[in-house]
Amino acid sequence: MVAPLPKPGEHIAGRYFVVGKLAAGGMGLVLAARDEAEGGRAVALKLLHPELATDPEMQRRFRREAAVLRALDHPSVVRVLDLGSDERGRLFTVMELLEGETLLARLERRGRLPQDEVLAIARGIGAALDAVHAHGVLHGDLKPANVFLLDPDDPSSDANAPIIKLVDFGTSKVHGLERLTRTGELVGTPTFMAPELLTGDGAIDARIDVYAFGVLLYEALAAAPPFTERHPGKLLFQIVMGQGAPLVTHRPDLPPHLLAAIARAMSAKKDDRFASAGELVTALGG
């Protein structure tokens, strides 16, 4: 019998006291907890959904994600503190608990953001992606919901530290096509998926994250998606053909070099994009 997800008041592995739910997604649940072996330190606890927890492949990817994040140890990537399983066989990852909000929450609260603010966020994302790619890992699901903006009072944030943390590397992000369908349904956010992920043409590389980075910057500056077709099939066609609305239609006030950099990052053909996130940040200027 598959063990259910823990509830507030329960202990995991005899040391992590569950306080409440932080977030839920298609793969699992993230809980706020206290590490009683470390003086009650606040942490975030991630677990797989019960229906996925018995799949050996999902277990392997879950462990691999944690191992990759621990090896990265980059200030702009969420830090993993522990990985294990409890007495009921539930795999868990323990991460630093962050204070602040996601970029998605900020956009929903404020609408489009000023150029200087977006450039500051972009520098943090670019540094994080370059570090991830240097370890041979693709994030594969970069979007505003997976960019965490630190509160200035968060212990992880200081005058010299990046203002963002890249989160949710998921359990199937290295192999892009594996997240596109599950039981015949599209999984993920199509707007941020590079055309080659949708068509299955050729090998995938860091340029899928560069593409998503471009779309993310577009949305942060425009408070609108580049692709607006509601019909799923037509939406995918728009993305594959690169038929999004130019950013200048929303923000004619932005400098030409910035508009050109984001357009290049979002090129339908991967060979036309920047080779790295760092190259995109440099082209953005500021």
N, C-alpha and C positions, 0 to 999 in steps of 0.2 A: 504493500500500500504506500502511495506517495504521501510524504509528510506535507501538511499544509504550510503556507507561509506564516511566519510568526506574527503575533499581535502585540500591541503595547503591553508592557508588564512582563513579557517573557524574556528568558535569557537564551543567548546563542553561545554554544561552546563554553558555557559556564562562566563567561566573563563579560559578554556584551549584553547590556540591559536595553531592550527595545523601548524607545520613548514614543515614537509615532512615525507616520509615513511622510516621506519627502517627495517622492515621485514614483510614477508607475509607467511602464512602457510595454511594448509588445513582447519583450524578452524577459522582463523581470520587474523587481520592485526595489526601490531604494528607501531605506529606513533611517531615521535618526536614532542614534543609540549612544550609550555611555560605556566606555571601556573601564570596567571596575578593576582591572589589573593595572591600570595606569592612572589611578586616582580619580576615576570618573571622567576622564577626558572625553569630550564630545566627538563623535565620529559618524560617518555615513556608512551604512551597511547595505551591500547589494546582494540580492539573491535571485536565482533563476525561478521562473514560474514553475510550479509543480509538474505541469504537463511536459515541460522541456527538461526537467532536472534528471529524468531517467535516461535521456538520450546520450549515449557515450560521446558522440561527436560534439554535442552542445557542451558537455562537461569539459571536453578537451579544449574547446575554444574559450570557455569561461576561464579556465586556468591559464590559458595562453595570454589572454588579455591582461590579467593581473600581472603575469610574469613580465610582459612587455612594458607595462606602465612602471613597474618597480625598477626595471633596468634603465628606463628613460631618465628618471629623476631630474626633470626639467621644471623650472619655476612657473612655466606657463602651461604645464600639464598637471591635471589632478593627481595627487600623490597617493599611492597604494601603501597601506600600513601593514596589512595582514591578509592571508588567504588560507582558507581551511574548510572543514566540514564539521558539523555538530554531531551529537549522538544520534540524531534522527536521519543522518545522511544528507543533510541540506548543505550544498556548497555555498560559501559566502566569500565576499571580498570586502575588506574594511578599508575605507578611504578617508582622507582628511575631510572634515566638515567645513564647507565654505559659507561665508556670510556675504550676501549681496543679492544679485538677481541675474537671470539669464538675459542675453541680448534680446531674445524674443519678448520677454516680459517688459523690457525697457521700451521696445518699439511699440508694443501694445499700449503702454502707458503714455508715451510721449509723441508717438508718430515719428516722422523722419528726423534723423539726427544731423547736427551740424557737421560740416566737413572735417574740422579739426578733431572732433570727438571720434568720428569714424576712422580717421587716420591713426589715432592713438590705439584704438582697438585693433586695427589692421596690423600694426607693428607687433602686438602681442600674439595675434593669430599666426602671423608669418613666422615668427621665431619658434612657436610651438610646432607648426607643421614641418619646418625644416629639420627640427630635432627628431620628430617622429619618422620622417622619410629617411633620415640618415641611418636609422635602425632598421630600414627595410620594411616599415609598416605603413599602411595606408589607413587614414582615419575612416574614409568611406561614407561618413554620414555627417559631414560638416554642414551645419545650419544654425540659425540664431538660437534655437533651443539648446544646442550643445556648446555654446560659448557662454561661460559664466563670468560675469563682471563683478569683481571683488568690491566689497564695501571698503572704503578707506580705513575703517577701524578693524577690519579682519586681520588676525595675526599673520596671515599669509601675504598681506600687502604692506609694503613700505615704500619709502621714497625712491628706492632703486629697483623695486620689483615690478614686473609686468602687471597691468591692471586686469588681465584676463587669465582664466584657466580653461583649457580645452577639456571637455568632459565627454563621457559616454562613447567609449571606443567599441562598445557592443561586444557581441560574441561571434559575429560573422562579417566583420568589416574588411578583413584582408582579401576575401574573395568576393568582389563586387556583385557578380551575378547571383550569388546565393541568397542575397537579401531582396532580390527583385520579386520573387514569387514564393508564396507559401500557401499550400492547398489551393493553387490556382488564382490567388489574389495578389495584386501589387502591394508590396510592403515597403514602407519608407515614404519619403517626400519626393515625388518625381521631379519637381522644379529644380532641385539641387543635384540631380543625377546627370552626369555627363552623358552625351549621346552614345558613346561607345558602351556604356553600361546597359543602355536600353536596347541597343541593336546586337550586342554580343560580338561586335567586330573587333578582332585583334586583342592583344594582351593589354591589360590595364596597368597603369603606373601612377606616379605621383600627380600626373596631370588631371586625374579625376578630382583630386582635392583642390587643385588650382581652379578648376572650373567651378566647383561648389563655393570656393572662396570668392570668386567673382560675383556669383549670384547673391551671396550673402552681403557683399558690399553694396550691390545694386539695391537690395531691399532696405538696407540700413539708411541709405541716402534718399531713397524714393518713398519708403513706407508703402511699397507696392511691388508685386512680383513682376518679373519680366514677361512671363507667359501667363495669359489670362483665359485661355480656352477652357471651358467647363467640361466639354465632352472628353472622356479619358483618351480615346483614340486620337482625336484631333490635338489634344494637349501633347501627347507623345510625339506626334508628327511635328508640331511647332518646335519642340525641344531638339529633335534630331536634325531638323532643317535649319536651326538657329534663327527662327522667326520671332524672336522676342522684340518687344517695343524698346527702342533705343533709350538709354538712361536720360539723354538730353531732353526727351519729351516731358520728363518729370522735373528735371533739374537743369534748366538752361543756364543757370548761374554758375555751374561748376566749370573749372578750367578744362580746356581741351585735352591736356595731357592726362588728366585723371579719367575723363570719359573714355579716352582711347585705351588706357590701361585696363579698365574694367571690361570693355568690349573685347579686348584681346584675350583676357582670362576666360571669357565666356564663349570663345570661338567653338563652333560646332566640330571643327576638325582639330584633333588634339595637337597635331604638328604645328598649328598656328598659335597655340597658347604659350605662355611662359613655361619654361622648363621646371621652375621651382616657385614656391610661395615667396621666397626672398626676392626673386627677380620682380615679382608683381609688386611687392611693397616698395622696392626701389623706384619702380616706374610711377607709383602713385605720388611720390614726392612728399614734401611736408615733414 
